[in-house]
Amino acid sequence: MGLDISAVSNIKIIEFVPEYDEDYDDGDSPRQDYINPHFPHAVPEDWQGEYVIWKQTSRSKYHGFNAGSYSGYGLFRSTLAQYSMDVDTYGQGRGEEFEKAWEAVYEAVDKPFFEVINFSDCEGVFYGDACDKLYNDFEMCRADWTVWLEAETPFPAYERDYFVTKYDNFTKAFALGRENGIVSFH
């Protein structure tokens, strides 16, 4: 098990529904994705419902990748938080220090990658302005991120390469998402 990311550009939204609709569970287009209500910063305010049903168009492009096991993705996300917010969300266990680390994340709404750091590690979608903002964050910080990984983290070269590959995959995903597309965590 782990976290997969799918991004599709130029989608057509069909409707919003309040519960999972088994008519759309075959994985083909049209398809449905969960709108995670705990992270309203990921979608437009006017999105109503638990699920968005959408389909690809003739102009759609696709990019998908595995973001890692849940712990592997957690380490990647924590590394992004260390880079952009100077907060360690991974190595704190589950006590008071862990709670303080996440409180610092919640307050860092103006920092790069906030939307993806403060998002579910299992299910939900990004659309619209959130995709545009995250694409710009990933694009703008790319050179500095790779230098920082080498200089400021204890990771060996193969792990740094793994993080750079994940970073580049997220950049591609949000590039598609910003083109009237959707980025789905599943």
Secondary structure, DSSP 8 states (H G I E B T S, - for coil): --EEEEEESS-EEEEEESS--GGG-SSSSSEEEE--TT-GGGS-TT--SSEEEEE--TT--EEEEEEE-HHHHHHHHHHHHHHHH---SSTTTTSHHHHHHHHHHHT-TTSTTHHHHTS-SSSEEEETHHHHHHHHHHHHHHHHHHHHHHHH----HHHHHHHHHHHHHHHHHHHHHTTT-EEEE-
